[in-house]
Amino acid sequence: MPLVRLDGTDKTIEVGKGANLRKALIMGGASPHRGLGRWVNCQGVGLCSACLVRVTGGAENLSPPTRMEALHYRQPLKHDLRLACQARVFGDCTVNVPGQSPT
């Protein structure tokens, strides 16, 4: 089963192959939402960017950026930035989640 590591912490979340990254982070106690986005967000449909994360390792193990990501930004995201709600995990990866404190 793939592992999602939180950059700068010792936290690792085991997920099922093809798991939604946003849901996996939330279930693992590492919400990707920051600020008001913790309470007001699009619930995972790719409209608000409140779940934007930086992929610091294993980006090739995530699904390709979706059409929703491209439409939202009107240009391709940098290869290391992803909307967690649009990314599926197919192998080990490391993500930087804003607001997560190192342990």
Backbone as JSON Lines, residues from 0, in Angstrom:
{"i":0,"aa":"M","n":[0.84,-1.18,0.0],"ca":[0.0,0.0,0.0],"c":[0.89,1.24,0.0]}
{"i":1,"aa":"P","n":[0.52,2.25,-0.78],"ca":[1.33,3.46,-0.86],"c":[1.39,4.21,0.47]}
{"i":2,"aa":"L","n":[2.49,4.92,0.66],"ca":[2.67,5.76,1.84],"c":[2.74,7.23,1.42]}
{"i":3,"aa":"V","n":[2.03,8.07,2.15],"ca":[2.1,9.52,1.96],"c":[2.86,10.06,3.16]}
{"i":4,"aa":"R","n":[4.01,10.65,2.91],"ca":[4.82,11.23,3.98],"c":[4.59,12.73,4.01]}
{"i":5,"aa":"L","n":[4.5,13.28,5.22],"ca":[4.35,14.72,5.37],"c":[5.73,15.32,5.55]}
{"i":6,"aa":"D","n":[6.12,16.14,4.59],"ca":[7.43,16.77,4.58],"c":[7.64,17.58,5.85]}
{"i":7,"aa":"G","n":[8.79,17.42,6.47],"ca":[9.13,18.19,7.66],"c":[8.56,17.61,8.95]}
{"i":8,"aa":"T","n":[7.91,16.46,8.87],"ca":[7.38,15.79,10.06],"c":[7.79,14.33,10.0]}
{"i":9,"aa":"D","n":[7.46,13.6,11.05],"ca":[7.7,12.16,11.02],"c":[6.41,11.4,10.75]}
{"i":10,"aa":"K","n":[5.38,12.09,10.29],"ca":[4.08,11.49,10.04],"c":[4.03,10.83,8.66]}
{"i":11,"aa":"T","n":[3.52,9.6,8.63],"ca":[3.33,8.85,7.4],"c":[1.92,8.28,7.44]}
{"i":12,"aa":"I","n":[1.23,8.37,6.3],"ca":[-0.14,7.88,6.19],"c":[-0.16,6.78,5.14]}
{"i":13,"aa":"E","n":[-0.64,5.61,5.53],"ca":[-0.77,4.5,4.59],"c":[-2.13,4.62,3.92]}
{"i":14,"aa":"V","n":[-2.15,4.54,2.59],"ca":[-3.39,4.72,1.83],"c":[-3.57,3.57,0.84]}
{"i":15,"aa":"G","n":[-4.78,3.38,0.41],"ca":[-5.04,2.4,-0.63],"c":[-4.6,2.93,-1.98]}
{"i":16,"aa":"K","n":[-4.2,2.04,-2.87],"ca":[-3.76,2.46,-4.2],"c":[-4.93,3.14,-4.91]}
{"i":17,"aa":"G","n":[-4.69,4.35,-5.43],"ca":[-5.72,5.12,-6.11],"c":[-6.5,6.03,-5.17]}
{"i":18,"aa":"A","n":[-6.08,6.11,-3.9],"ca":[-6.78,6.94,-2.92],"c":[-6.69,8.41,-3.29]}
{"i":19,"aa":"N","n":[-7.73,9.15,-2.97],"ca":[-7.76,10.59,-3.15],"c":[-6.84,11.21,-2.1]}
{"i":20,"aa":"L","n":[-5.91,12.06,-2.52],"ca":[-4.92,12.63,-1.6],"c":[-5.57,13.49,-0.53]}
{"i":21,"aa":"R","n":[-6.54,14.3,-0.88],"ca":[-7.22,15.17,0.1],"c":[-7.87,14.33,1.19]}
{"i":22,"aa":"K","n":[-8.62,13.32,0.79],"ca":[-9.31,12.47,1.76],"c":[-8.31,11.73,2.64]}
{"i":23,"aa":"A","n":[-7.23,11.26,2.03],"ca":[-6.2,10.55,2.78],"c":[-5.56,11.45,3.83]}
{"i":24,"aa":"L","n":[-5.26,12.69,3.47],"ca":[-4.67,13.62,4.42],"c":[-5.62,13.91,5.57]}
{"i":25,"aa":"I","n":[-6.88,14.14,5.25],"ca":[-7.87,14.44,6.3],"c":[-8.02,13.24,7.23]}
{"i":26,"aa":"M","n":[-8.17,12.04,6.66],"ca":[-8.33,10.83,7.48],"c":[-7.09,10.58,8.33]}
{"i":27,"aa":"G","n":[-5.93,11.01,7.86],"ca":[-4.68,10.84,8.59],"c":[-4.4,11.95,9.58]}
{"i":28,"aa":"G","n":[-5.34,12.88,9.74],"ca":[-5.18,13.96,10.7],"c":[-4.3,15.1,10.23]}
{"i":29,"aa":"A","n":[-4.14,15.24,8.92],"ca":[-3.27,16.27,8.35],"c":[-4.03,17.05,7.29]}
{"i":30,"aa":"S","n":[-5.06,17.75,7.68],"ca":[-5.89,18.47,6.72],"c":[-5.05,19.36,5.83]}
{"i":31,"aa":"P","n":[-5.28,19.31,4.51],"ca":[-4.53,20.17,3.59],"c":[-5.06,21.61,3.57]}
{"i":32,"aa":"H","n":[-6.17,21.86,4.24],"ca":[-6.78,23.19,4.22],"c":[-6.11,24.1,5.23]}
{"i":33,"aa":"R","n":[-6.01,25.36,4.87],"ca":[-5.37,26.34,5.74],"c":[-6.3,27.53,5.92]}
{"i":34,"aa":"G","n":[-6.11,28.25,7.01],"ca":[-6.91,29.45,7.26],"c":[-8.41,29.15,7.24]}
{"i":35,"aa":"L","n":[-9.16,30.05,6.64],"ca":[-10.61,29.86,6.55],"c":[-10.99,28.66,5.71]}
{"i":36,"aa":"G","n":[-10.06,28.21,4.88],"ca":[-10.31,27.04,4.05],"c":[-10.62,25.79,4.85]}
{"i":37,"aa":"R","n":[-10.25,25.79,6.13],"ca":[-10.58,24.65,6.99],"c":[-12.09,24.52,7.15]}
{"i":38,"aa":"W","n":[-12.79,25.64,7.09],"ca":[-14.24,25.63,7.29],"c":[-15.02,25.92,6.01]}
{"i":39,"aa":"V","n":[-14.42,26.7,5.13],"ca":[-15.1,27.07,3.89],"c":[-14.23,26.61,2.72]}
{"i":40,"aa":"N","n":[-14.64,25.52,2.09],"ca":[-13.91,25.02,0.93],"c":[-14.91,24.32,0.01]}
{"i":41,"aa":"C","n":[-14.46,23.92,-1.13],"ca":[-15.35,23.35,-2.15],"c":[-15.66,21.88,-1.94]}
{"i":42,"aa":"Q","n":[-15.2,21.31,-0.84],"ca":[-15.46,19.9,-0.51],"c":[-14.87,18.92,-1.52]}
{"i":43,"aa":"G","n":[-13.82,19.33,-2.19],"ca":[-13.09,18.39,-3.03],"c":[-13.44,18.36,-4.5]}
{"i":44,"aa":"V","n":[-14.07,19.41,-5.01],"ca":[-14.4,19.4,-6.44],"c":[-13.41,20.22,-7.28]}
{"i":45,"aa":"G","n":[-12.42,20.82,-6.65],"ca":[-11.36,21.49,-7.4],"c":[-11.6,22.95,-7.72]}
{"i":46,"aa":"L","n":[-12.49,23.59,-7.01],"ca":[-12.82,24.98,-7.33],"c":[-12.09,26.04,-6.51]}
{"i":47,"aa":"C","n":[-11.65,25.71,-5.31],"ca":[-11.22,26.78,-4.41],"c":[-9.71,26.89,-4.17]}
{"i":48,"aa":"S","n":[-8.95,25.88,-4.41],"ca":[-7.51,25.79,-4.18],"c":[-7.11,25.81,-2.71]}
{"i":49,"aa":"A","n":[-8.06,25.61,-1.8],"ca":[-7.74,25.58,-0.37],"c":[-6.9,24.37,-0.01]}
{"i":50,"aa":"C","n":[-6.85,23.36,-0.86],"ca":[-6.1,22.14,-0.56],"c":[-4.81,22.05,-1.38]}
{"i":51,"aa":"L","n":[-4.3,23.17,-1.83],"ca":[-3.07,23.19,-2.62],"c":[-1.91,22.68,-1.76]}
{"i":52,"aa":"V","n":[-1.17,21.7,-2.26],"ca":[-0.01,21.15,-1.56],"c":[1.18,21.14,-2.52]}
{"i":53,"aa":"R","n":[2.36,21.12,-1.94],"ca":[3.59,20.99,-2.73],"c":[4.07,19.55,-2.61]}
{"i":54,"aa":"V","n":[4.27,18.92,-3.73],"ca":[4.77,17.54,-3.75],"c":[6.29,17.61,-3.8]}
{"i":55,"aa":"T","n":[6.93,17.15,-2.73],"ca":[8.39,17.25,-2.64],"c":[9.09,15.95,-2.98]}
{"i":56,"aa":"G","n":[8.31,14.91,-3.23],"ca":[8.89,13.63,-3.63],"c":[7.82,12.7,-4.15]}
{"i":57,"aa":"G","n":[8.15,11.94,-5.16],"ca":[7.22,10.95,-5.69],"c":[6.08,11.51,-6.51]}
{"i":58,"aa":"A","n":[6.27,12.68,-7.12],"ca":[5.21,13.27,-7.94],"c":[4.78,12.34,-9.07]}
{"i":59,"aa":"E","n":[5.69,11.51,-9.54],"ca":[5.38,10.57,-10.61],"c":[4.41,9.48,-10.14]}
{"i":60,"aa":"N","n":[4.23,9.36,-8.83],"ca":[3.33,8.36,-8.27],"c":[1.91,8.88,-8.05]}
{"i":61,"aa":"L","n":[1.68,10.12,-8.46],"ca":[0.34,10.7,-8.39],"c":[-0.27,10.7,-9.78]}
{"i":62,"aa":"S","n":[-1.59,10.72,-9.83],"ca":[-2.28,10.82,-11.11],"c":[-1.86,12.12,-11.8]}
{"i":63,"aa":"P","n":[-1.98,12.18,-13.13],"ca":[-1.66,13.42,-13.83],"c":[-2.62,14.53,-13.41]}
{"i":64,"aa":"P","n":[-2.19,15.79,-13.52],"ca":[-3.1,16.9,-13.2],"c":[-4.4,16.78,-14.01]}
{"i":65,"aa":"T","n":[-5.48,17.1,-13.36],"ca":[-6.8,16.95,-13.99],"c":[-7.16,18.19,-14.82]}
{"i":66,"aa":"R","n":[-8.19,18.02,-15.59],"ca":[-8.73,19.13,-16.37],"c":[-9.2,20.25,-15.45]}
{"i":67,"aa":"M","n":[-9.76,19.88,-14.29],"ca":[-10.22,20.89,-13.33],"c":[-9.06,21.73,-12.82]}
{"i":68,"aa":"E","n":[-7.91,21.1,-12.59],"ca":[-6.74,21.86,-12.16],"c":[-6.31,22.83,-13.25]}
{"i":69,"aa":"A","n":[-6.3,22.37,-14.49],"ca":[-5.91,23.24,-15.61],"c":[-6.9,24.38,-15.79]}
{"i":70,"aa":"L","n":[-8.18,24.1,-15.67],"ca":[-9.2,25.15,-15.83],"c":[-9.11,26.17,-14.7]}
{"i":71,"aa":"H","n":[-8.86,25.68,-13.5],"ca":[-8.8,26.58,-12.34],"c":[-7.66,27.59,-12.47]}
{"i":72,"aa":"Y","n":[-6.53,27.11,-12.94],"ca":[-5.36,27.98,-13.03],"c":[-5.14,28.58,-14.41]}
{"i":73,"aa":"R","n":[-5.92,28.12,-15.4],"ca":[-5.81,28.6,-16.77],"c":[-4.41,28.47,-17.35]}
{"i":74,"aa":"Q","n":[-3.63,27.66,-16.7],"ca":[-2.28,27.34,-17.16],"c":[-1.84,26.11,-16.38]}
{"i":75,"aa":"P","n":[-0.91,25.37,-16.88],"ca":[-0.46,24.2,-16.12],"c":[0.16,24.62,-14.79]}
{"i":76,"aa":"L","n":[-0.16,23.87,-13.74],"ca":[0.49,24.1,-12.46],"c":[1.95,23.69,-12.57]}
{"i":77,"aa":"K","n":[2.8,24.28,-11.76],"ca":[4.16,23.79,-11.68],"c":[4.07,22.33,-11.3]}
{"i":78,"aa":"H","n":[5.01,21.54,-11.75],"ca":[4.91,20.09,-11.55],"c":[4.85,19.68,-10.09]}
{"i":79,"aa":"D","n":[5.31,20.55,-9.18],"ca":[5.32,20.17,-7.77],"c":[4.1,20.68,-6.99]}
{"i":80,"aa":"L","n":[3.21,21.44,-7.61],"ca":[2.02,21.94,-6.94],"c":[0.8,21.18,-7.43]}
{"i":81,"aa":"R","n":[-0.01,20.73,-6.5],"ca":[-1.21,19.98,-6.85],"c":[-2.36,20.37,-5.94]}
{"i":82,"aa":"L","n":[-3.57,20.27,-6.45],"ca":[-4.75,20.34,-5.61],"c":[-4.94,18.94,-5.05]}
{"i":83,"aa":"A","n":[-4.86,18.79,-3.74],"ca":[-4.94,17.47,-3.13],"c":[-6.25,16.77,-3.48]}
{"i":84,"aa":"C","n":[-7.31,17.53,-3.67],"ca":[-8.61,16.92,-3.98],"c":[-8.66,16.31,-5.37]}
{"i":85,"aa":"Q","n":[-7.74,16.66,-6.23],"ca":[-7.73,16.17,-7.6],"c":[-6.69,15.09,-7.84]}
{"i":86,"aa":"A","n":[-5.81,14.88,-6.87],"ca":[-4.7,13.92,-7.04],"c":[-5.05,12.56,-6.44]}
{"i":87,"aa":"R","n":[-4.72,11.53,-7.19],"ca":[-4.87,10.15,-6.72],"c":[-3.47,9.59,-6.47]}
{"i":88,"aa":"V","n":[-3.35,8.79,-5.42],"ca":[-2.05,8.26,-5.0],"c":[-1.91,6.82,-5.5]}
{"i":89,"aa":"F","n":[-0.86,6.58,-6.3],"ca":[-0.61,5.24,-6.83],"c":[0.71,4.66,-6.35]}
{"i":90,"aa":"G","n":[1.46,5.44,-5.57],"ca":[2.74,4.98,-5.02],"c":[3.19,5.95,-3.95]}
{"i":91,"aa":"D","n":[4.3,5.67,-3.32],"ca":[4.8,6.52,-2.23],"c":[5.06,7.94,-2.72]}
{"i":92,"aa":"C","n":[4.72,8.91,-1.87],"ca":[4.99,10.31,-2.19],"c":[5.2,11.09,-0.89]}
{"i":93,"aa":"T","n":[5.77,12.27,-1.03],"ca":[5.98,13.17,0.09],"c":[5.36,14.5,-0.27]}
{"i":94,"aa":"V","n":[4.55,15.05,0.63],"ca":[3.89,16.32,0.36],"c":[4.16,17.3,1.5]}
{"i":95,"aa":"N","n":[4.23,18.56,1.14],"ca":[4.34,19.63,2.1],"c":[2.94,20.22,2.26]}
{"i":96,"aa":"V","n":[2.39,20.1,3.46],"ca":[1.05,20.6,3.75],"c":[1.19,21.88,4.56]}
{"i":97,"aa":"P","n":[0.75,23.02,4.01],"ca":[0.87,24.28,4.75],"c":[0.21,24.17,6.12]}
{"i":98,"aa":"G","n":[0.87,24.71,7.13],"ca":[0.3,24.73,8.46],"c":[0.58,23.5,9.31]}
{"i":99,"aa":"Q","n":[1.19,22.47,8.74],"ca":[1.53,21.29,9.53],"c":[2.86,21.55,10.23]}
{"i":100,"aa":"S","n":[2.86,21.42,11.54],"ca":[4.07,21.7,12.28],"c":[4.94,20.44,12.38]}
{"i":101,"aa":"P","n":[6.25,20.61,12.31],"ca":[7.14,19.46,12.46],"c":[7.01,18.84,13.83]}
{"i":102,"aa":"T","n":[7.2,17.51,13.9],"ca":[7.15,16.82,15.19],"c":[8.49,16.24,15.53]}
